[in-house]
């Protein structure tokens, strides 16, 4: 699967996804880095077939109102440490990936996956 990890999430998430065989980039990999505007992130994700992984509710709004990004993974875990976030993400990764077979939007909470469309 192809991912674009937003600025509020650790670069290690993109690195871990890549290590697991996914095509993942972080906003730090983009020309403007973490200063990349949301519109550019959405456009790039849609153009390259990437799912945006974010904590930013603005992406939820644009996904619902404009259909962009086409695929969205919202991380709603609150403030947890990076090691706990990475462990949670990896624990649910197969379910997250399969959820995108049926939906365009998925939410990861501390205790479950919510599939939305």
N, C-alpha and C positions, 0 to 999 in steps of 0.2 A: 504494500500500500504506500501511497505517497502522502507525506505530511508536510505542513508548514507550521512550525512552533512559534507562537507569539512571544513578545518581549518579556511578559511577566513570568514566564516559565523558564526553568533552567536550560542552558545549552546542553547539559548532560542528558536531558530528555531526548533531544534530537540525536545525540551521539548513541544513546542506548537503543533507540529505534533503529538506527543504521546498523548497529552491531547485531541486531536481531533480524536483519535482512530487509528492512524497509528502506525506502528512499525518503530521507528526512532532512529538512533544512530548518535552520533557526533564523529569526530575523537578523541576528548578528552576521549571518552569511550573506545578507542582501547588501547592495551598494550603500544604502543609507543606514544600515544596521538597525539598531533598536529605535531609530528615529523615522523609520519607514512609515509613511501614513497608512492608516487603515485601508483606504481605498486602493492603494497600491498593493497591499497584502492580499486583499480580496481579488483584485484583478489577476495577480500572479498565480494565486491558488487556483482560480477558475481556469486560467489559460493552461496551466500545467497539470490539471487534474489532481490537485492536492487538497487534502482535508486540513482546514485550519484548526489548530489546537490552541485554545485561549482560555483565559479567565475573564476576559473583557465582555461585558454585557452588550456593548455597542455592536459586536459582531452578531449577537443573537437578533438584535433589532434589524440589522441590514439583511440577515438571512431570511427573516420572516417577511419583511416589507419589500425587499428587492430581489430575493433569491440568490444573494451573493454574500458570503461565499456559498457555493453550491453545497458543500459538505462542511459540517461544523462539529467539532468536539469541544463542548464547554466543560471546563474543570471547575466544579463547585465544591471544593474541599475546604474552603476557608484557608486560614494560615496554618499550614502544616510544613514541617521541614522538608527539604529536598529529598533526603533519603526515604522518608515515609511516602512522599508523593511518587517517587520512582517505583517503590515497591508496590504501591497500590495500582499504579498504572500497569506495571508488568503483570500483576496478578489478574487483572481484568482485560488484558490486551486482546486475547483471542475472541472474547465476547464483544469487545468494542469493534474489532475488525468485522466480525460477522454481522453485527448490528447494522453496519453501513450497506449490507446487501439489501436491506428492507427499508432503510430510512436515510434521510439526508442530515439529520441532526441527532446527536447523542450527548448525554450529559453524564459525567462521572462525579458521583458524590462520595463521601467517605465510606458509605456502606453499600452502594448499589450503582447499577447502570440504568439510566432512564433513556429509553428510545423514543424519539419524537419525530414527527414528520408533518 
